[in-house]
Amino acid sequence: MPQIFWIILAATLAAWLAMNLWTAPRIEETAGGLRLLDMRFTGYSYEEVREFLSALDDEGAALHLGAQFWLDMVFPPLLGAVIFFVFRWLFPGLPVLVIGIVSLSYVVADVLENLAVAKILRAGVDGLTPQMAATANQWTTVKWGLALVGLAMLIIGIALRLRRNRSADA
């Protein structure tokens, strides 16, 4: 792997750790233990968004729109780059283009989700509309669906790489 991969991987891990050890737990604590919207793998309803907004205090909202937002805007492109490098190593040639599109699609969906959740947070419980909740939910479920596809492709790629290495050794 090129040196830039290791730098991007370190930055990705730093952003992930900051979100998972600092901002997300603190926001969830200020929301009475409710899970962040963008961490709900199966999505959420308008009522669940209202419940989250009602429980979230001013400190939690400020942290979500501040440090959490910026960490979560940096994280997707970094993760997309890491995934691309790994897939390029696993699948040299044409397959990496298809995988690159999936990686880029995940990044786009995650960024659009972040923007939709920020709009919800700025609107607050009184300004929330069903359409805002539906749009954010759509991007959340698309993001997690693409992440699942990417994970499946990674597992398959590692298995194929191991099989190819075993065949070469035999």
N, C-alpha and C positions, 0 to 999 in steps of 0.2 A: 504494500500500500504506500502511496506517496505521503510525504511528510504533512501535506495540507490535510489529508484525511484525519490524522491524529489530532491536529489542531481543531478541526471542525468537530470531531468526536468529543474532545475535552470541553469545548464550548457548549455542545449539546447536553452533555452530562451535567455541566454546571447550571445551565438553565433549568433542566429537569429537576435537579436536586433543590434548587432555590424554590421552585414552584411546589414541589412535593414535601419539602421539609419546613418551609416557611410560609409562603403566601396562601396556598390552598388550605392547609390545616387552620391557619388563623382566620381566614374568611369563613370557613365552615363552622368554626367555633363561634364567630360573631353572628352566624345565621342559625344558631340553636342546634348545630350538628347536622343541618341539611347539606347534602352533597352539592358541590358546584354544578351548575347546569351543564357545562361542557364536559363534565366527567361522568355523565349519566349515559352509559353505553346504549341503552334502549330508548333514549330520548325522554321527553317530558311533555306534559300537557299545559294548557293555559293556566289551569288551576294550580298546577305544581309550580309554575313560574311565579304566580301571585303569592303562593305560600312562601317561596324562597325570598322574594322581595319584601314581604311583610316581616319576615324573621330577621333579615339582614339589617344590622345597625349601620349608622353613618361611617364608623371606622372601617367596617368590613367592605362597604360600598366604595370608600375611598381607596382602600388597598386593592380591591378588584379592578377599579378603573385606573389605578396607578401602576404599581410594580407588577401585579399579576398580568395586567393587560400587556405591558411591554415585554415581559418575559415570554408570554404566550404568543406574541407576534414574532419574536426572534426564534423561538423553539421550532415551529414547523419547517421553515426553510433550512435550518440546520439539520433537523432530522431527515428531511428530504434529501439533502446532500449526502449524509451518512449512508442512507439506504441506497442511493444511486451508486456510490463508490463500492459498497458491498456487492450489489448486484453486478456491477461492471467486472468485479473480480470473479464472481461466481459464473457469470454468463458473458464472456467476451464476444463481441460482435453484435449482430442484429438484435438478439433478444433484449439487450440492454436498452434499446430504444423504446420497446413496449413497456418495459419495467420503469423506465424514466418517465413515461407518460403517467403511469399509475402513481409514482412518487410525486410528480408535480400536481396531479389531481388531488392527492391527499393534502398537500400544502395549500392549494387554493381553497379547498373546502374548509380547512382549519382556520385560515385567515378570515374567510367570509363568516364563519361561525363566531370568531372573536369579535368582529365588527357588529354582528347581530346581537350578541350578548351585551356588548358595551351600550348599544342603543337601548336595550331593555333596562340596563342599570341606570342610565341617564334619565329615562322616562319615569322610573319608579313605579310603585304599585298603582298610583292614580293615573299615570299616563300610559300604562301597558294596554296594548290592544291584542285581541286574539291573533291577528295577522303577524304581529311582531313575534309572539311566542311560536307560531307555526313556522315562520321563516327560520328562526334560530334553531328550533327543533329539527327542521329539515337538514340544516348544515351539520348539526351534531350527529345525526344518524348517518348521513353520507360520509362524514369524516371517519366515524368508527367502522362503517362498512368497508371503506377503502383501506383503512388500517388492517382490518381482518384479511382482506385480499392480499395486501402486502406481506403480512405475517405468513400466510399460507404459501405465498411464492418464495419467501425466504426459506422456510422449512424444506420445501421441495428443492430449491436451489442447493441448499447445503447437502441434502440427501444425494442429489445427482452428482455433486462435486465429490463427495466421499466415495460414491460408487465408481466414478471415473478414476479416482486416485487408486482405488483397490484394483481395478481392472488393469491399470498401467503397471502396478507393482507385481501383478501375477504373471 
